[in-house]
Amino acid sequence: MKINMIKYLPIIIMLVIASSCSDFMEPTKDNFVGQEDLMKSKDYFLGVLYRAYLGIPTRANLTYEATTDNLMANNVNSISSKAAKGGIYKQSNPLGDTWANDYTYINYVNWYMEHNVLDYSKTIPTPVKFNDDKTTNLRIFYYTLGEGYFLRAWYEFDLLQKYGGVAADGKVYGFPIRKTFYNEGEDLNVNRNTYAECVQQIVSDCDSAFKYLPLDYSKPSSSGGTMADGLETDAGHASGIASKALKAKALLYAASPAFNLDKDVELWKKAAKAAQEAIQLSGGSVALLTYANYFNKNNLNNGNYTNKDIFFRGPINVTVSTLEKENFPARLQGNGTYNPTLNLINAFPKSDGYPASEASTVTLDPLNPHLNRDPRLDNFIVRNGETFAGITIATAAGGTDAPSSAQPNNTRTGYYLQKLLDTDVRFTTPSVTTTMSPILLGKAELYLNFAEAVFMATGDMNSTDYGYTPKVIMRYIRERAFGSGPSTKDKYYIIGNKVTNTTFLDFVKNERRLELCFEDHRFWDLRRWCKGASDLSTLNYSVYGIYSTDPIEVRTFVSPYLPIPYGETLKASNLMNNVGY
């Protein structure tokens, strides 16, 4: 496999890389500049680095979650359904491949890192003059260096998350590590690095990013200064706390059973330590923001981003309604594309905090299983009888919004998606749009990472080895759902202390399922929890709706891992594929 070097770049940030084995893109007189000119302009030079931000997700990828027991597509011919029903082959992955894009963005970063070096033999030691003020000029040099390390780590983790796995030789591999810019003519038929080597590379880049980045973006614009000072208006860029959270996440994956075949407890200890450091830097062990604040569009998506429970988010898209159009019921001119399953409904505890399967003073109605449940259910999932976006939902048998052959956009399960949607959006005149920005790294996930890692490292939910106990950290998750203090409705975990070391891990996993549902975690969590290459038990749960005891969709994955893209294996024969492909 060959890949051509960058030769020309568009004036407005849009850097062009020719694809593998193709000719150079020829420059046009008005739209492109050569590489020599990049070193003469701050905007051109920074444009190479900031082009890498364009690969950051702009929304949660529900395509993946719709192949899990949380969610399903209302169209039986959707790529999610095809993938879940055995449609992933080494020649074709309907879920899509990001291999080439990830390496393209890594290549942008590597070019920038190779050229963003100091030369004190010159009057201006930075490669370009970022600012007339000497101190500010160096600040910009260093924080963009930090951004480069973070962005490379981000795409490295994406490669590892999607393509890491056990290969035919029984060893665990990641991706071919690349820390230098690809030049034309290089032989790229290289081996995959081991999973451990890839994790170490991500950790190293995260540590370097932390060294140069502002911890967070907390100062108002009126304070002046530069982005390195942590101005709120520049939030959305990489930050020091985001680099620590990404490091903790990478180490959690490395310790997980699907990749930690030797059951090495030291890997869990590293993950626990990294999560502890991230929690300390994010303000310590404190309560989470309420859901009203956490998901309110004015806190999540405004330009003056101040939600401290979110460490890294995707770019803000203004005046859009993509998620709403995709997931609103047909009666609201939506497509009802992704439907929560009865499996997920049954994972929510009862309104007193007790699991649905355990006896308590609260009784569930099997004909209306969404009633008397954890308050999160009403925040995350639309169910029969709920007032939603100006209408009363009718998904009972025969209802306007129920499954119907006459209306293929109606739900197949009896439920509609609600979490992360703006109920003020309207598609009729006068139309109303919204803003959108996904949560990519946040405090809730970090708390869950910490609880899992510390418990797996110590076997004790009351362990203080890492500063905070898993039990207390998980209390913050439950308090946001059920309330805190003597008035809490949680008589199971907070008041009742019913969870023991024997049940704690399952409790954490279920809370993770609920708390992070629809945020692009479940697909990857189920895979990393598999106990090796042959364990498909949690992946192939059949999914159900409210209307029948028969499954709506039967899942038949053949491997916990995804295949290396077929085109890449044809070009690079040394890329040993994962088992199952």
Wavefront OBJ file of the C-alpha trace (Angstrom):
o trace
v 0.000 0.000 0.000
v 1.233 3.458 -0.866
v -0.059 6.821 0.231
v 0.831 10.147 -1.353
v 2.161 13.080 0.602
v 0.323 16.338 1.120
v 1.276 18.727 -1.643
v -1.367 21.392 -1.864
v -3.874 22.823 0.578
v -7.003 24.906 0.047
v -6.765 28.414 1.379
v -9.581 27.939 3.926
v -8.160 25.139 6.064
v -9.274 22.422 3.591
v -6.140 20.376 3.256
v -6.181 17.739 0.531
v -4.535 14.343 0.748
v -4.599 12.134 -2.329
v -5.839 8.610 -1.617
v -3.713 5.485 -1.705
v -2.054 4.728 -5.034
v -3.630 7.755 -6.757
v -2.031 10.698 -8.517
v -1.416 14.057 -6.900
v -4.287 16.473 -6.978
v -3.156 19.316 -9.180
v -3.379 22.834 -7.754
v -5.726 25.448 -9.102
v -4.615 29.015 -9.297
v -7.173 30.493 -6.943
v -7.967 27.815 -4.394
v -4.759 26.121 -3.309
v -1.395 27.004 -1.870
v 1.773 24.958 -1.882
v 3.554 23.639 1.173
v 6.174 26.401 1.126
v 3.454 28.990 1.526
v 2.096 27.152 4.560
v 5.116 28.280 6.519
v 4.454 31.923 5.716
v 0.955 32.248 7.116
v -0.467 31.575 10.572
v -3.875 30.792 9.099
v -2.508 28.349 6.541
v -0.243 26.703 9.078
v -2.871 26.296 11.789
v -5.323 25.169 9.126
v -3.470 21.884 8.805
v -3.955 21.128 12.506
v -7.523 22.362 12.730
v -8.510 20.308 9.707
v -8.133 17.326 12.071
v -11.044 18.610 14.176
v -13.366 17.946 11.244
v -13.248 14.233 11.989
v -14.597 14.679 15.515
v -18.143 13.222 15.704
v -20.944 15.735 15.307
v -23.520 13.410 16.909
v -23.865 10.100 18.721
v -23.709 7.203 16.289
v -26.998 5.408 16.877
v -26.177 2.990 14.055
v -23.930 1.045 16.421
v -26.309 1.123 19.368
v -29.129 -0.168 17.157
v -27.240 -3.457 16.857
v -27.311 -3.950 20.646
v -30.003 -4.948 23.129
v -30.696 -1.245 23.810
v -32.024 -0.133 20.475
v -33.182 -1.309 17.074
v -33.981 0.271 13.724
v -37.583 0.399 12.525
v -36.433 -0.627 9.050
v -35.547 -4.311 8.710
v -33.273 -3.429 5.786
v -31.256 -0.842 7.735
v -27.511 -1.260 7.995
v -27.896 -1.810 11.747
v -30.265 -4.728 11.240
v -28.142 -6.197 8.472
v -25.031 -6.025 10.632
v -26.733 -7.462 13.709
v -28.216 -10.376 11.761
v -24.842 -11.717 10.625
v -24.142 -9.226 7.872
v -20.572 -8.319 8.882
v -17.998 -10.075 6.682
v -14.329 -9.500 6.024
v -15.295 -8.285 2.540
v -17.965 -5.912 3.804
v -18.901 -4.151 7.032
v -22.299 -2.434 6.696
v -21.534 -0.355 9.792
v -18.846 1.396 7.781
v -15.097 1.764 8.115
v -13.194 4.706 9.552
v -9.697 3.273 9.069
v -8.708 5.511 6.163
v -10.271 8.649 7.668
v -8.561 8.101 11.025
v -5.185 7.786 9.357
v -5.876 10.835 7.205
v -6.489 12.943 10.303
v -3.460 11.444 12.042
v -1.447 12.435 8.982
v -2.637 16.043 9.255
v -1.529 16.079 12.870
v 1.821 14.456 12.137
v 2.582 17.052 9.465
v 1.808 19.817 11.910
v 3.836 18.265 14.725
v 6.870 17.814 12.491
v 6.766 21.463 11.443
v 5.678 23.047 14.732
v 9.151 23.171 16.280
v 11.124 25.969 17.893
v 14.251 27.429 16.300
v 15.959 29.920 18.608
v 18.509 30.803 15.946
v 15.757 32.904 14.355
v 14.375 36.210 15.579
v 10.955 34.594 15.902
v 11.589 31.068 17.195
v 8.149 29.695 16.270
v 7.643 28.276 12.742
v 5.214 31.113 11.939
v 4.348 34.224 13.894
v 1.191 33.301 15.780
v 0.946 36.662 17.577
v 2.878 39.932 17.773
v 3.257 39.555 21.530
v 6.204 37.260 22.263
v 4.623 35.609 25.306
v 1.331 34.997 23.540
v 3.203 33.747 20.484
v 4.840 30.989 22.560
v 1.571 30.175 24.320
v -0.079 29.518 20.988
v 2.871 27.384 19.927
v 2.588 25.196 23.003
v -1.169 24.806 23.248
v -1.477 23.900 19.563
v 1.258 21.360 20.180
v -0.934 19.991 22.967
v -3.945 19.946 20.655
v -1.926 17.944 18.171
v -1.056 15.295 20.746
v -4.678 15.059 21.869
v -6.118 14.819 18.366
v -3.647 12.094 17.424
v -4.576 10.188 20.584
v -8.270 10.623 19.746
v -7.942 9.014 16.318
v -5.577 6.357 17.638
v -8.205 5.403 20.205
v -10.872 5.300 17.513
v -8.715 2.858 15.549
v -8.138 0.757 18.653
v -11.792 0.750 19.692
v -13.012 -0.260 16.249
v -10.264 -2.576 15.045
v -8.429 -3.892 18.105
v -8.881 -7.598 18.719
v -7.581 -11.133 18.817
v -6.106 -12.271 15.506
v -5.739 -15.740 14.025
v -2.510 -16.362 15.937
v -4.311 -15.882 19.260
v -2.552 -12.604 20.081
v -4.227 -9.242 20.674
v -3.429 -6.524 18.159
v -4.352 -2.935 17.562
v -3.369 -0.849 14.534
v -0.075 0.091 12.831
v 1.260 3.024 14.861
v 2.302 6.033 12.828
v 4.011 9.039 14.434
v 5.544 10.593 11.313
v 4.049 12.143 8.225
v 3.429 9.770 5.316
v 5.552 10.669 2.317
v 4.948 9.628 -1.247
v 6.359 6.245 -2.137
v 6.616 4.809 1.356
v 5.910 1.111 1.722
v 2.975 0.847 4.101
v 2.676 -2.926 4.100
v 3.375 -3.050 7.812
v 2.256 -5.249 10.690
v -0.328 -4.258 13.251
v 1.224 -3.220 16.535
v 0.221 -5.163 19.608
v -2.755 -3.918 21.580
v -0.463 -3.054 24.499
v 1.831 -1.000 22.253
v -1.138 0.915 20.863
v -2.435 1.666 24.358
v 0.986 2.898 25.409
v 1.104 5.170 22.364
v -2.297 6.670 23.229
v -1.265 7.117 26.874
v 1.970 8.815 25.814
v 0.130 11.225 23.520
v -2.447 11.998 26.227
v 0.316 12.705 28.751
v 2.062 15.015 26.275
v -1.207 16.774 25.504
v -1.825 17.378 29.202
v 1.598 18.987 29.550
v 0.734 21.757 27.090
v -3.041 22.279 27.265
v -5.112 24.457 29.620
v -6.859 22.249 32.162
v -10.295 23.491 31.094
v -12.009 26.527 29.600
v -13.287 28.441 32.596
v -12.323 32.074 32.074
v -14.824 34.484 30.508
v -13.852 36.215 27.270
v -13.807 39.552 29.075
v -10.669 38.429 30.911
v -8.687 38.723 27.696
v -5.692 36.548 26.980
v -5.441 33.596 24.612
v -6.973 30.149 24.350
v -4.099 28.858 26.450
v -5.616 30.809 29.324
v -8.729 28.644 29.138
v -11.275 31.063 27.666
v -14.844 29.735 27.711
v -15.467 30.802 24.126
v -12.779 28.390 22.955
v -14.307 25.368 24.663
v -14.716 22.532 22.235
v -10.975 22.481 21.657
v -8.917 19.813 23.380
v -8.203 20.460 27.061
v -6.034 19.010 29.788
v -8.943 17.307 31.541
v -10.113 15.828 28.220
v -6.673 14.276 27.709
v -6.811 12.703 31.184
v -10.321 11.348 30.567
v -9.279 9.856 27.220
v -6.258 8.230 28.851
v -8.454 6.675 31.537
v -10.834 5.357 28.895
v -8.043 3.774 26.844
v -6.635 2.045 29.922
v -10.101 0.779 30.891
v -10.447 -0.867 27.489
v -6.974 -2.380 27.784
v -7.889 -4.001 31.107
v -11.212 -5.377 29.837
v -11.615 -9.149 29.303
v -11.800 -9.074 25.504
v -8.300 -7.618 25.305
v -6.792 -8.642 28.660
v -6.650 -12.353 27.928
v -4.208 -13.023 30.779
v -6.544 -11.355 33.303
v -3.700 -9.094 34.403
v -4.884 -7.171 37.482
v -2.093 -4.626 36.962
v -3.953 -3.341 33.920
v -7.003 -2.643 36.065
v -4.790 -0.833 38.566
v -3.442 1.424 35.812
v -6.977 2.168 34.652
v -8.062 2.919 38.217
v -5.128 5.262 38.808
v -5.762 7.154 35.572
v -9.460 7.584 36.385
v -8.573 8.781 39.889
v -6.245 11.444 38.463
v -8.909 12.630 36.024
v -11.519 12.898 38.784
v -9.134 14.887 40.982
v -8.369 17.325 38.161
v -12.043 17.713 37.252
v -12.911 19.030 40.701
v -12.793 15.900 42.809
v -15.585 13.624 43.915
v -18.647 15.848 43.548
v -22.291 15.524 42.559
v -23.256 15.493 38.903
v -25.343 18.202 37.293
v -29.047 17.446 37.106
v -30.407 16.065 33.839
v -32.239 19.329 33.235
v -28.880 21.130 33.231
v -26.878 18.364 31.632
v -28.999 17.909 28.516
v -30.512 21.374 28.278
v -29.507 22.714 24.877
v -28.579 26.099 26.352
v -25.934 24.404 28.504
v -24.847 21.675 26.116
v -24.747 23.537 22.845
v -24.338 27.251 23.376
v -21.260 29.089 22.146
v -20.260 30.023 25.689
v -19.868 26.418 26.728
v -19.808 26.171 30.541
v -21.053 22.663 31.362
v -18.256 21.368 33.599
v -19.576 17.804 33.541
v -18.653 17.563 29.867
v -14.913 17.462 29.186
v -14.969 17.165 25.398
v -17.833 17.580 22.961
v -18.291 17.537 19.227
v -18.613 20.726 17.184
v -21.763 22.757 17.611
v -24.128 22.526 14.643
v -26.464 25.491 14.578
v -30.076 25.492 13.294
v -30.316 21.771 12.701
v -32.840 19.108 13.581
v -31.150 15.940 12.340
v -31.728 13.791 15.404
v -35.292 15.030 15.761
v -36.173 14.359 12.113
v -34.635 10.934 12.423
v -36.319 9.939 15.687
v -39.555 11.885 16.187
v -42.698 9.791 15.671
v -44.212 9.900 12.176
v -47.136 11.949 13.519
v -44.604 14.715 14.209
v -43.172 14.360 10.675
v -40.262 12.316 11.982
v -38.961 8.993 10.750
v -39.041 7.104 14.078
v -35.807 5.465 12.950
v -34.387 4.095 16.198
v -36.610 2.396 18.777
v -35.629 1.548 22.376
v -36.208 -2.107 23.215
v -38.179 -3.794 25.943
v -34.816 -5.252 26.984
v -33.675 -1.749 27.926
v -36.962 -0.892 29.628
v -36.561 -3.957 31.834
v -33.036 -2.885 32.769
v -34.371 0.219 34.523
v -34.956 -0.375 38.229
v -38.284 0.304 39.866
v -39.179 3.724 41.230
v -37.836 2.708 44.660
v -34.474 1.722 43.159
v -34.983 -2.033 43.397
v -34.228 -4.114 40.291
v -37.333 -5.126 38.386
v -36.665 -8.764 39.244
v -36.568 -8.200 43.029
v -39.575 -7.910 45.334
v -40.249 -4.568 47.010
v -43.159 -2.341 47.937
v -43.426 -1.267 44.276
v -45.268 -3.601 41.907
v -44.821 -3.527 38.137
v -47.640 -3.985 35.646
v -46.547 -6.465 32.942
v -48.951 -4.793 30.495
v -47.399 -1.368 31.191
v -43.790 -2.190 32.118
v -42.642 1.417 31.795
v -44.762 2.543 34.773
v -43.318 2.889 38.310
v -39.756 2.931 37.020
v -36.517 4.793 37.606
v -37.140 8.495 36.726
v -34.468 8.272 34.034
v -36.818 6.254 31.871
v -39.144 9.226 31.474
v -36.172 11.412 30.530
v -34.704 9.008 28.004
v -37.560 7.082 26.363
v -40.966 8.067 24.964
v -43.743 5.660 25.962
v -47.491 5.318 25.632
v -49.498 8.101 27.274
v -46.565 10.529 27.555
v -46.938 14.109 26.363
v -44.087 14.632 23.935
v -43.379 17.573 21.610
v -46.965 18.758 21.823
v -48.806 15.473 21.308
v -49.892 12.585 23.500
v -48.108 9.441 22.389
v -50.360 6.478 21.604
v -48.317 3.304 21.205
v -50.820 0.912 22.779
v -52.005 -1.767 20.371
v -53.911 -0.062 17.575
v -52.748 3.411 18.646
v -51.774 6.120 16.179
v -48.066 5.769 16.995
v -48.002 1.975 17.448
v -46.366 -0.549 15.096
v -48.280 -0.544 11.845
v -47.749 -2.018 8.410
v -49.597 1.002 7.046
v -47.096 3.363 8.685
v -43.587 1.885 8.371
v -42.054 4.828 10.228
v -43.880 3.930 13.418
v -41.969 2.187 16.179
v -41.443 -1.568 16.002
v -41.060 -1.897 19.771
v -43.732 0.397 21.231
v -41.159 2.994 22.304
v -39.491 6.054 20.792
v -36.166 7.730 21.506
v -36.172 10.863 23.676
v -32.723 11.393 25.187
v -30.740 14.215 23.527
v -33.738 15.328 21.440
v -35.116 18.874 21.585
v -38.875 18.680 22.060
v -39.250 22.295 20.875
v -38.346 21.298 17.306
v -41.199 21.442 14.788
v -41.284 20.459 11.118
v -44.560 22.165 10.300
v -44.835 25.866 9.564
v -43.534 27.800 11.394
v -40.664 25.337 11.682
v -38.349 25.322 14.687
v -34.754 24.072 14.565
v -32.204 23.602 17.303
v -28.493 23.248 17.957
v -26.707 19.965 18.399
v -23.446 18.821 19.944
v -22.593 15.323 21.213
v -21.080 14.492 24.589
v -17.802 12.717 23.797
v -16.045 12.642 27.170
v -17.923 13.444 30.357
v -17.928 13.144 34.118
v -20.679 10.504 34.288
v -18.651 8.183 32.057
v -15.502 8.927 34.061
v -17.244 8.009 37.330
v -18.424 4.742 35.810
v -14.945 4.024 34.441
v -13.480 4.628 37.888
v -15.979 2.417 39.724
v -15.441 -0.497 37.351
v -11.652 -0.203 37.281
v -11.180 0.166 41.044
v -13.518 -2.695 41.818
v -11.751 -4.950 39.319
v -8.378 -3.899 40.729
v -9.312 -4.454 44.389
v -12.437 -6.621 44.508
v -13.867 -4.239 47.088
v -16.514 -1.597 46.443
v -15.433 0.135 49.677
v -11.755 0.268 48.758
v -10.004 3.581 49.455
v -6.845 2.612 47.557
v -7.583 5.221 44.896
v -8.798 8.081 47.040
v -12.515 7.561 46.523
v -14.520 4.409 47.006
v -16.399 2.853 44.081
v -19.513 2.745 46.281
v -19.499 6.506 46.893
v -18.710 7.342 43.268
v -21.638 5.230 42.126
v -23.832 7.009 44.646
v -23.490 10.188 42.579
v -24.869 8.345 39.563
v -27.868 7.135 41.545
v -28.442 10.452 43.317
v -28.819 12.252 40.016
v -31.535 9.776 39.065
v -33.362 9.339 42.384
v -32.437 12.399 44.434
v -30.094 12.805 47.394
v -30.368 13.083 51.154
v -33.113 11.610 53.362
v -35.715 12.344 50.674
v -34.095 10.122 48.046
v -36.420 7.613 46.423
v -33.604 5.060 46.120
v -34.366 2.582 48.899
v -32.126 -0.018 47.285
v -28.626 1.419 46.801
v -28.499 4.702 48.724
v -30.802 3.967 51.658
v -31.020 0.180 51.666
v -27.335 -0.690 50.998
v -28.492 -3.830 49.213
v -25.554 -4.041 46.787
v -22.639 -6.213 47.928
v -19.248 -7.069 46.498
v -20.870 -10.098 44.896
v -23.347 -7.996 42.922
v -21.440 -4.727 42.555
v -19.932 -5.339 39.108
v -23.295 -6.258 37.589
v -24.785 -3.191 39.274
v -22.127 -0.926 37.728
v -22.579 -2.456 34.295
v -26.332 -1.939 34.421
v -25.983 1.641 35.639
v -23.536 2.255 32.807
v -26.083 0.858 30.372
v -28.774 3.225 31.617
v -26.722 6.334 32.251
v -24.884 6.289 28.914
v -27.623 4.838 26.715
v -27.763 6.240 23.173
v -24.390 8.008 23.599
v -22.423 5.412 21.591
v -21.100 3.266 24.446
v -23.181 0.093 24.611
v -21.869 -1.455 21.385
v -18.268 -1.117 22.552
v -18.955 -2.038 26.184
v -20.578 -5.336 25.246
v -17.563 -6.193 23.134
v -14.893 -5.316 25.651
v -16.728 -7.333 28.315
v -16.626 -10.513 26.189
v -14.415 -13.130 27.802
v -12.311 -13.811 24.739
v -12.847 -14.414 21.047
v -15.454 -17.160 21.396
v -17.730 -15.427 23.923
v -20.727 -14.027 22.042
v -23.351 -14.499 24.741
v -23.952 -10.835 25.530
v -23.773 -9.750 21.889
v -26.448 -12.062 20.568
v -29.355 -11.309 22.883
v -32.595 -11.236 20.932
v -34.480 -7.948 21.259
v -38.118 -7.538 22.154
v -40.973 -5.054 22.018
v -43.953 -4.606 24.287
v -46.490 -6.443 22.153
v -45.252 -10.015 21.941
v -43.190 -12.583 23.790
v -41.539 -13.415 20.465
v -38.304 -11.574 19.625
v -38.503 -8.791 17.055
v -34.933 -9.324 15.949
v -32.420 -12.111 16.540
v -28.769 -11.069 16.559
v -26.048 -13.353 15.148
v -22.635 -11.717 15.468
v -19.748 -14.090 14.699
v -16.994 -12.241 16.585
v -16.600 -9.746 19.430
v -14.261 -7.823 17.131
v -14.762 -5.982 13.857
v -12.802 -6.823 10.703
v -9.917 -4.809 9.349
v -11.309 -3.160 6.179
v -11.002 -5.597 3.293
v -9.508 -3.032 0.943
v -6.715 -2.358 3.398
v -5.872 -6.054 3.718
v -5.646 -6.318 -0.068
v -3.200 -3.424 -0.197
v -1.264 -4.500 2.901
v -0.972 -8.257 3.202
v 0.778 -7.981 6.593
v -2.435 -6.734 8.239
v -3.509 -9.928 9.999
v -7.290 -9.789 10.484
v -9.269 -10.430 13.657
v -10.796 -13.822 14.397
v -14.080 -14.493 12.681
v -12.940 -12.891 9.448
l 1 2 3 4 5 6 7 8 9 10 11 12 13 14 15 16 17 18 19 20 21 22 23 24 25 26 27 28 29 30 31 32 33 34 35 36 37 38 39 40 41 42 43 44 45 46 47 48 49 50 51 52 53 54 55 56 57 58 59 60 61 62 63 64 65 66 67 68 69 70 71 72 73 74 75 76 77 78 79 80 81 82 83 84 85 86 87 88 89 90 91 92 93 94 95 96 97 98 99 100 101 102 103 104 105 106 107 108 109 110 111 112 113 114 115 116 117 118 119 120 121 122 123 124 125 126 127 128 129 130 131 132 133 134 135 136 137 138 139 140 141 142 143 144 145 146 147 148 149 150 151 152 153 154 155 156 157 158 159 160 161 162 163 164 165 166 167 168 169 170 171 172 173 174 175 176 177 178 179 180 181 182 183 184 185 186 187 188 189 190 191 192 193 194 195 196 197 198 199 200 201 202 203 204 205 206 207 208 209 210 211 212 213 214 215 216 217 218 219 220 221 222 223 224 225 226 227 228 229 230 231 232 233 234 235 236 237 238 239 240 241 242 243 244 245 246 247 248 249 250 251 252 253 254 255 256 257 258 259 260 261 262 263 264 265 266 267 268 269 270 271 272 273 274 275 276 277 278 279 280 281 282 283 284 285 286 287 288 289 290 291 292 293 294 295 296 297 298 299 300 301 302 303 304 305 306 307 308 309 310 311 312 313 314 315 316 317 318 319 320 321 322 323 324 325 326 327 328 329 330 331 332 333 334 335 336 337 338 339 340 341 342 343 344 345 346 347 348 349 350 351 352 353 354 355 356 357 358 359 360 361 362 363 364 365 366 367 368 369 370 371 372 373 374 375 376 377 378 379 380 381 382 383 384 385 386 387 388 389 390 391 392 393 394 395 396 397 398 399 400 401 402 403 404 405 406 407 408 409 410 411 412 413 414 415 416 417 418 419 420 421 422 423 424 425 426 427 428 429 430 431 432 433 434 435 436 437 438 439 440 441 442 443 444 445 446 447 448 449 450 451 452 453 454 455 456 457 458 459 460 461 462 463 464 465 466 467 468 469 470 471 472 473 474 475 476 477 478 479 480 481 482 483 484 485 486 487 488 489 490 491 492 493 494 495 496 497 498 499 500 501 502 503 504 505 506 507 508 509 510 511 512 513 514 515 516 517 518 519 520 521 522 523 524 525 526 527 528 529 530 531 532 533 534 535 536 537 538 539 540 541 542 543 544 545 546 547 548 549 550 551 552 553 554 555 556 557 558 559 560 561 562 563 564 565 566 567 568 569 570 571 572 573 574 575 576 577 578 579 580 581
